[in-house]
Amino acid sequence: MGKPLEIIVVDDEVQITELIELFMKASGEDSNIHSFNDSVAARDYICENSDDIDVVITDYKMPQVNGLELLSFVSNKTKKILISGYVSEIAEDKLNSLEATFFEKPVPMSKLKKVVFEH
């Protein structure tokens, strides 16, 4: 059995990070989940640990550092997932250049789980 997946969840809404974290833990997959409601703290954590992070799930619209900016600090080997209720504001070319998967809120949890844990 390999090492647990290192998953970072970032959203300025506590209910969203708690929901995603709860769902990921309930999936039964081996993972360590780190949740952040402060995008600056998340950015700092990602910068210090980028080689160890397997998946980043982040909201787009947050104070200080938005989700696309946050994903730009992530290593190329990291799976990137952006979620948002503001589809029209997100530049598709930027999403493509970061090789990020996008989910519109409300997030379809079964599809999110599949993207997170697929190898």
ChimeraX commands (.cxc) that place a marker at each C-alpha (Angstrom):
marker #1 position 0.00,0.00,0.00 radius 0.5
marker #1 position 1.37,3.42,-0.97 radius 0.5
marker #1 position 1.50,6.57,1.05 radius 0.5
marker #1 position -1.74,8.43,1.80 radius 0.5
marker #1 position -2.77,11.16,-0.64 radius 0.5
marker #1 position -1.94,14.64,0.67 radius 0.5
marker #1 position -5.02,16.76,-0.08 radius 0.5
marker #1 position -5.35,20.51,0.48 radius 0.5
marker #1 position -8.86,22.04,0.59 radius 0.5
marker #1 position -9.17,25.84,0.45 radius 0.5
marker #1 position -12.36,27.91,0.65 radius 0.5
marker #1 position -13.13,31.07,2.61 radius 0.5
marker #1 position -16.42,29.46,3.67 radius 0.5
marker #1 position -15.91,27.08,6.61 radius 0.5
marker #1 position -18.99,25.02,5.70 radius 0.5
marker #1 position -17.54,24.21,2.28 radius 0.5
marker #1 position -14.14,23.05,3.57 radius 0.5
marker #1 position -15.85,20.99,6.29 radius 0.5
marker #1 position -18.21,19.37,3.77 radius 0.5
marker #1 position -15.44,18.46,1.33 radius 0.5
marker #1 position -13.17,17.20,4.10 radius 0.5
marker #1 position -15.96,15.09,5.59 radius 0.5
marker #1 position -16.84,13.63,2.18 radius 0.5
marker #1 position -13.21,12.79,1.36 radius 0.5
marker #1 position -12.70,11.10,4.75 radius 0.5
marker #1 position -15.94,9.12,4.30 radius 0.5
marker #1 position -14.73,7.85,0.90 radius 0.5
marker #1 position -12.61,5.25,2.65 radius 0.5
marker #1 position -9.52,6.21,0.63 radius 0.5
marker #1 position -6.20,6.64,2.43 radius 0.5
marker #1 position -5.61,10.40,2.62 radius 0.5
marker #1 position -4.40,13.26,4.81 radius 0.5
marker #1 position -6.58,16.33,4.41 radius 0.5
marker #1 position -5.48,19.85,5.31 radius 0.5
marker #1 position -8.22,22.50,5.18 radius 0.5
marker #1 position -7.71,26.25,5.03 radius 0.5
marker #1 position -10.23,29.09,5.21 radius 0.5
marker #1 position -7.50,31.70,4.77 radius 0.5
marker #1 position -6.02,31.78,1.27 radius 0.5
marker #1 position -2.78,33.44,2.43 radius 0.5
marker #1 position -2.16,30.68,4.99 radius 0.5
marker #1 position -2.95,28.11,2.29 radius 0.5
marker #1 position -0.51,29.76,-0.13 radius 0.5
marker #1 position 2.23,29.77,2.51 radius 0.5
marker #1 position 1.60,26.09,3.31 radius 0.5
marker #1 position 1.62,25.15,-0.38 radius 0.5
marker #1 position 4.87,27.05,-1.00 radius 0.5
marker #1 position 6.57,25.27,1.93 radius 0.5
marker #1 position 5.23,21.80,1.10 radius 0.5
marker #1 position 4.56,21.80,-2.65 radius 0.5
marker #1 position 6.55,18.63,-3.39 radius 0.5
marker #1 position 4.51,16.62,-0.88 radius 0.5
marker #1 position 1.02,17.73,-2.01 radius 0.5
marker #1 position -0.93,15.38,-4.30 radius 0.5
marker #1 position -4.23,17.30,-4.73 radius 0.5
marker #1 position -5.34,20.90,-4.23 radius 0.5
marker #1 position -9.08,21.67,-4.20 radius 0.5
marker #1 position -9.69,25.40,-4.05 radius 0.5
marker #1 position -12.47,27.91,-4.40 radius 0.5
marker #1 position -11.92,30.60,-7.03 radius 0.5
marker #1 position -13.29,33.75,-5.42 radius 0.5
marker #1 position -11.60,34.44,-2.06 radius 0.5
marker #1 position -10.21,37.53,-0.36 radius 0.5
marker #1 position -6.48,38.23,-0.86 radius 0.5
marker #1 position -5.41,35.25,-3.01 radius 0.5
marker #1 position -7.90,33.80,-5.51 radius 0.5
marker #1 position -7.97,30.16,-6.50 radius 0.5
marker #1 position -6.17,30.58,-9.83 radius 0.5
marker #1 position -3.35,32.48,-8.11 radius 0.5
marker #1 position -3.18,29.77,-5.47 radius 0.5
marker #1 position -2.90,27.03,-8.09 radius 0.5
marker #1 position 0.02,28.83,-9.72 radius 0.5
marker #1 position 2.11,27.99,-6.61 radius 0.5
marker #1 position 1.39,24.26,-6.90 radius 0.5
marker #1 position 3.89,21.79,-8.32 radius 0.5
marker #1 position 3.25,20.44,-11.84 radius 0.5
marker #1 position 2.73,16.90,-10.50 radius 0.5
marker #1 position -0.10,18.05,-8.22 radius 0.5
marker #1 position -3.71,17.47,-9.30 radius 0.5
marker #1 position -5.46,20.86,-9.38 radius 0.5
marker #1 position -9.21,21.31,-8.86 radius 0.5
marker #1 position -10.93,24.70,-8.95 radius 0.5
marker #1 position -14.50,25.19,-7.71 radius 0.5
marker #1 position -16.64,28.29,-8.09 radius 0.5
marker #1 position -20.09,29.73,-8.41 radius 0.5
marker #1 position -18.66,32.47,-10.67 radius 0.5
marker #1 position -18.12,30.66,-13.95 radius 0.5
marker #1 position -18.15,33.79,-16.15 radius 0.5
marker #1 position -15.17,35.31,-14.31 radius 0.5
marker #1 position -12.81,32.41,-14.87 radius 0.5
marker #1 position -10.53,32.50,-17.88 radius 0.5
marker #1 position -10.66,29.13,-19.61 radius 0.5
marker #1 position -7.18,29.58,-21.08 radius 0.5
marker #1 position -5.75,30.11,-17.58 radius 0.5
marker #1 position -7.50,26.95,-16.35 radius 0.5
marker #1 position -6.06,25.02,-19.29 radius 0.5
marker #1 position -2.54,26.40,-18.78 radius 0.5
marker #1 position -2.64,25.25,-15.15 radius 0.5
marker #1 position -4.10,21.88,-16.22 radius 0.5
marker #1 position -6.86,22.31,-13.64 radius 0.5
marker #1 position -10.21,20.54,-13.43 radius 0.5
marker #1 position -13.19,22.85,-12.85 radius 0.5
marker #1 position -16.40,22.20,-10.92 radius 0.5
marker #1 position -19.25,24.68,-10.61 radius 0.5
marker #1 position -20.89,25.07,-7.19 radius 0.5
marker #1 position -22.76,23.22,-5.89 radius 0.5
marker #1 position -19.98,20.69,-6.34 radius 0.5
marker #1 position -21.08,17.22,-7.48 radius 0.5
marker #1 position -19.32,15.31,-4.69 radius 0.5
marker #1 position -19.25,11.92,-6.40 radius 0.5
marker #1 position -17.55,13.43,-9.46 radius 0.5
marker #1 position -15.11,15.36,-7.25 radius 0.5
marker #1 position -14.22,12.14,-5.40 radius 0.5
marker #1 position -13.61,10.36,-8.70 radius 0.5
marker #1 position -11.21,13.08,-9.93 radius 0.5
marker #1 position -9.38,13.25,-6.59 radius 0.5
marker #1 position -8.77,9.53,-6.23 radius 0.5
marker #1 position -8.33,8.42,-9.85 radius 0.5
marker #1 position -4.76,7.38,-10.63 radius 0.5
marker link #1:1,2 radius 0.2
marker link #1:2,3 radius 0.2
marker link #1:3,4 radius 0.2
marker link #1:4,5 radius 0.2
marker link #1:5,6 radius 0.2
marker link #1:6,7 radius 0.2
marker link #1:7,8 radius 0.2
marker link #1:8,9 radius 0.2
marker link #1:9,10 radius 0.2
marker link #1:10,11 radius 0.2
marker link #1:11,12 radius 0.2
marker link #1:12,13 radius 0.2
marker link #1:13,14 radius 0.2
marker link #1:14,15 radius 0.2
marker link #1:15,16 radius 0.2
marker link #1:16,17 radius 0.2
marker link #1:17,18 radius 0.2
marker link #1:18,19 radius 0.2
marker link #1:19,20 radius 0.2
marker link #1:20,21 radius 0.2
marker link #1:21,22 radius 0.2
marker link #1:22,23 radius 0.2
marker link #1:23,24 radius 0.2
marker link #1:24,25 radius 0.2
marker link #1:25,26 radius 0.2
marker link #1:26,27 radius 0.2
marker link #1:27,28 radius 0.2
marker link #1:28,29 radius 0.2
marker link #1:29,30 radius 0.2
marker link #1:30,31 radius 0.2
marker link #1:31,32 radius 0.2
marker link #1:32,33 radius 0.2
marker link #1:33,34 radius 0.2
marker link #1:34,35 radius 0.2
marker link #1:35,36 radius 0.2
marker link #1:36,37 radius 0.2
marker link #1:37,38 radius 0.2
marker link #1:38,39 radius 0.2
marker link #1:39,40 radius 0.2
marker link #1:40,41 radius 0.2
marker link #1:41,42 radius 0.2
marker link #1:42,43 radius 0.2
marker link #1:43,44 radius 0.2
marker link #1:44,45 radius 0.2
marker link #1:45,46 radius 0.2
marker link #1:46,47 radius 0.2
marker link #1:47,48 radius 0.2
marker link #1:48,49 radius 0.2
marker link #1:49,50 radius 0.2
marker link #1:50,51 radius 0.2
marker link #1:51,52 radius 0.2
marker link #1:52,53 radius 0.2
marker link #1:53,54 radius 0.2
marker link #1:54,55 radius 0.2
marker link #1:55,56 radius 0.2
marker link #1:56,57 radius 0.2
marker link #1:57,58 radius 0.2
marker link #1:58,59 radius 0.2
marker link #1:59,60 radius 0.2
marker link #1:60,61 radius 0.2
marker link #1:61,62 radius 0.2
marker link #1:62,63 radius 0.2
marker link #1:63,64 radius 0.2
marker link #1:64,65 radius 0.2
marker link #1:65,66 radius 0.2
marker link #1:66,67 radius 0.2
marker link #1:67,68 radius 0.2
marker link #1:68,69 radius 0.2
marker link #1:69,70 radius 0.2
marker link #1:70,71 radius 0.2
marker link #1:71,72 radius 0.2
marker link #1:72,73 radius 0.2
marker link #1:73,74 radius 0.2
marker link #1:74,75 radius 0.2
marker link #1:75,76 radius 0.2
marker link #1:76,77 radius 0.2
marker link #1:77,78 radius 0.2
marker link #1:78,79 radius 0.2
marker link #1:79,80 radius 0.2
marker link #1:80,81 radius 0.2
marker link #1:81,82 radius 0.2
marker link #1:82,83 radius 0.2
marker link #1:83,84 radius 0.2
marker link #1:84,85 radius 0.2
marker link #1:85,86 radius 0.2
marker link #1:86,87 radius 0.2
marker link #1:87,88 radius 0.2
marker link #1:88,89 radius 0.2
marker link #1:89,90 radius 0.2
marker link #1:90,91 radius 0.2
marker link #1:91,92 radius 0.2
marker link #1:92,93 radius 0.2
marker link #1:93,94 radius 0.2
marker link #1:94,95 radius 0.2
marker link #1:95,96 radius 0.2
marker link #1:96,97 radius 0.2
marker link #1:97,98 radius 0.2
marker link #1:98,99 radius 0.2
marker link #1:99,100 radius 0.2
marker link #1:100,101 radius 0.2
marker link #1:101,102 radius 0.2
marker link #1:102,103 radius 0.2
marker link #1:103,104 radius 0.2
marker link #1:104,105 radius 0.2
marker link #1:105,106 radius 0.2
marker link #1:106,107 radius 0.2
marker link #1:107,108 radius 0.2
marker link #1:108,109 radius 0.2
marker link #1:109,110 radius 0.2
marker link #1:110,111 radius 0.2
marker link #1:111,112 radius 0.2
marker link #1:112,113 radius 0.2
marker link #1:113,114 radius 0.2
marker link #1:114,115 radius 0.2
marker link #1:115,116 radius 0.2
marker link #1:116,117 radius 0.2
marker link #1:117,118 radius 0.2
marker link #1:118,119 radius 0.2
view
